[in-house]
Amino acid sequence: MQGKLTYRGPIQRNVSVIRLPRIKIDLTLDEPLILKPQIKNVDHPYSDMLEEGKRILAYSYEELFADKLRALIQRLRPRDLYDVIHLFQQKDSNTNVTLIKKTLQKKCDYRSVPFPNIELIETHDNRKLLESEWATQLRHQMPELPPFESFLDKLKKVFLWVSDQDHRENS
């Protein structure tokens, strides 16, 4: 199920209904949860933060990374590529790449998609569309959109990292 919630905030008081900011919601009942969800703190750096903070139940980093990689190989959309690279750049020394790999394999098996690699990306039916839609689908979401080629180069490092071929690569 997909939906959108629009809202009127203090900064956009006089914006027309058509141009109101919105939050997209995408709910699914058929995506398997492989790893146990974790309790995470909500980052809220504003003065109205609750003293005790706010905690939510959320995907683990490894589950989220595996899910995004599976989505990338299945759909090959610009947002999927952006998310995979962003998540890769956020990893730290505690990131369990073996757990990502096992979780990714289960998610790929469930969806009957092959385990991702750069060759599958390059030969994917949507490969040309991925590049041509890069700016169209992403430029409105950030002040300066990085070049598509830089993300494709970083994706090669992601696949090396996940395939256990080079654990020394950290960026």
Secondary structure as the mmCIF struct_conf table of DSSP 4:
data_model
#
loop_
_struct_conf.conf_type_id
_struct_conf.id
_struct_conf.beg_label_comp_id
_struct_conf.beg_label_asym_id
_struct_conf.beg_label_seq_id
_struct_conf.end_label_comp_id
_struct_conf.end_label_asym_id
_struct_conf.end_label_seq_id
STRN STRN1 GLN A 2 THR A 6
BEND BEND1 PRO A 10 PRO A 10
TURN_TY1_P TURN_TY1_P1 ILE A 11 ASN A 14
HELX_RH_3T_P HELX_RH_3T_P1 VAL A 17 ARG A 19
STRN STRN2 ARG A 22 ASP A 26
BEND BEND2 LEU A 29 GLU A 31
BEND BEND3 LEU A 35 LEU A 35
STRN STRN3 GLN A 38 ASN A 41
HELX_LH_PP_P HELX_LH_PP_P1 VAL A 42 ASP A 43
BEND BEND4 TYR A 46 TYR A 46
TURN_TY1_P TURN_TY1_P2 SER A 47 ASP A 48
TURN_TY1_P TURN_TY1_P3 GLU A 51 GLU A 52
STRN STRN4 ARG A 55 ALA A 58
HELX_RH_AL_P HELX_RH_AL_P1 TYR A 61 ARG A 75
HELX_RH_AL_P HELX_RH_AL_P2 PRO A 78 GLN A 90
TURN_TY1_P TURN_TY1_P4 SER A 93 ASN A 94
HELX_RH_AL_P HELX_RH_AL_P3 VAL A 97 ARG A 111
TURN_TY1_P TURN_TY1_P5 SER A 112 SER A 112
HELX_LH_PP_P HELX_LH_PP_P2 PRO A 114 PRO A 116
HELX_RH_AL_P HELX_RH_AL_P4 ILE A 118 GLU A 122
TURN_TY1_P TURN_TY1_P6 THR A 123 THR A 123
TURN_TY1_P TURN_TY1_P7 ASP A 125 ASN A 126
HELX_RH_AL_P HELX_RH_AL_P5 ARG A 127 SER A 132
TURN_TY1_P TURN_TY1_P8 GLU A 133 GLU A 133
HELX_RH_AL_P HELX_RH_AL_P6 TRP A 134 LEU A 138
HELX_RH_3T_P HELX_RH_3T_P2 ARG A 139 GLN A 141
BEND BEND5 MET A 142 GLU A 144
HELX_LH_PP_P HELX_LH_PP_P3 LEU A 145 PRO A 147
HELX_RH_AL_P HELX_RH_AL_P7 PHE A 148 VAL A 162
TURN_TY1_P TURN_TY1_P9 SER A 163 ASP A 164
BEND BEND6 GLN A 165 GLN A 165
TURN_TY1_P TURN_TY1_P10 HIS A 167 ARG A 168
#
